[in-house]
């Protein structure tokens, strides 16, 4: 099982951790929400839990809990700027359907 990130995502995470002044990386997870069932969750993480899986690329760590890893296996995290909008996007091969607003998904 693995999760990867693009160079743009790596750079953005490094920048945000530097501004924050501490933390080991970003926690990536899923929660029950939205009209399709699941939504992505991102938050700073200061320390990993024993049951977490940590993926590291070029010094940037993505921390994932075991329940979320099942839904995120094979996912690539990207950071995209389009006009005035910017944010993380997920390319998740497990997604079967997404809601119209793009906030939630179903596997």
C-alpha positions in Angstrom: 0.0 0.0 0.0 1.3 3.4 -0.9 0.5 7.1 -1.3 2.6 9.5 -3.3 2.7 13.2 -4.0 3.8 15.4 -6.8 6.7 17.9 -6.5 4.2 20.7 -6.3 2.6 19.0 -3.3 5.9 18.4 -1.6 7.0 22.0 -2.1 3.7 23.4 -0.7 3.8 21.1 2.3 7.4 22.0 3.1 6.5 25.7 2.8 3.5 25.4 5.1 5.5 23.5 7.7 8.2 26.1 7.6 5.7 28.9 8.2 4.1 26.9 11.0 7.5 26.4 12.6 7.0 22.8 13.7 5.4 19.5 12.7 6.7 16.3 11.0 4.3 16.4 8.0 0.7 16.2 6.9 -1.9 13.7 8.0 -4.0 12.5 5.1 -7.3 10.7 5.9 -10.9 10.2 5.1 -14.0 10.8 7.1 -17.7 10.1 6.6 -19.2 13.2 5.0 -21.0 14.7 2.1 -23.5 13.2 -0.3 -21.3 10.5 -1.7 -20.1 9.1 1.7 -16.4 10.0 2.2 -14.4 13.2 2.2 -10.6 13.8 2.4 -9.1 15.3 5.5 -5.7 17.1 5.7 -4.1 18.4 8.9 -0.7 19.1 10.3 0.8 16.3 12.4 3.4 16.8 15.1 4.0 13.1 15.8 2.8 9.9 14.3 0.8 7.3 16.3 2.2 3.7 16.6 -0.5 2.4 14.2 0.1 5.1 11.5 1.8 4.4 8.3 4.3 7.1 7.2 5.2 7.7 3.6 8.2 10.0 3.0 9.3 11.6 -0.2 12.3 14.0 -0.3 12.0 14.7 3.4 8.2 15.3 3.3 6.0 13.0 5.3 2.4 11.9 4.7 1.0 10.2 7.8 -2.0 7.9 7.3 -4.1 6.0 9.9 -4.9 2.3 9.1 -8.6 2.9 8.5 -8.0 5.6 5.9 -5.2 3.7 4.2 -7.6 1.2 2.8 -9.4 4.0 0.9 -6.3 5.9 -0.1 -4.0 3.1 -1.4 -2.5 4.2 -4.7 -3.6 7.9 -4.3 -1.4 10.7 -5.5 -1.6 14.1 -3.8 -1.1 17.2 -5.9 -1.1 20.9 -5.3 -2.7 22.9 -8.1 -3.0 26.6 -8.8 -5.7 27.6 -11.3 -6.3 31.3 -11.6 -7.2 32.6 -8.2 -7.9 29.1 -6.8 -5.4 26.8 -5.3 -5.5 23.7 -3.3 -4.7 20.0 -3.0 -6.2 17.5 -5.4 -6.3 13.7 -5.1 -6.0 11.2 -7.9 -7.4 8.1 -6.2 -7.8 4.9 -8.2 -10.3 3.5 -5.7 -13.0 6.2 -6.3 -16.0 4.8 -8.0 -18.2 7.9 -7.9 -17.9 11.5 -6.8 -20.6 14.0 -5.9 -21.4 16.9 -8.2 -19.7 19.5 -6.0 -16.5 17.4 -5.8 -16.5 17.4 -2.0 -17.0 13.7 -1.4 -16.5 10.4 -3.0 -17.6 6.7 -2.9 -15.4 3.6 -3.2 
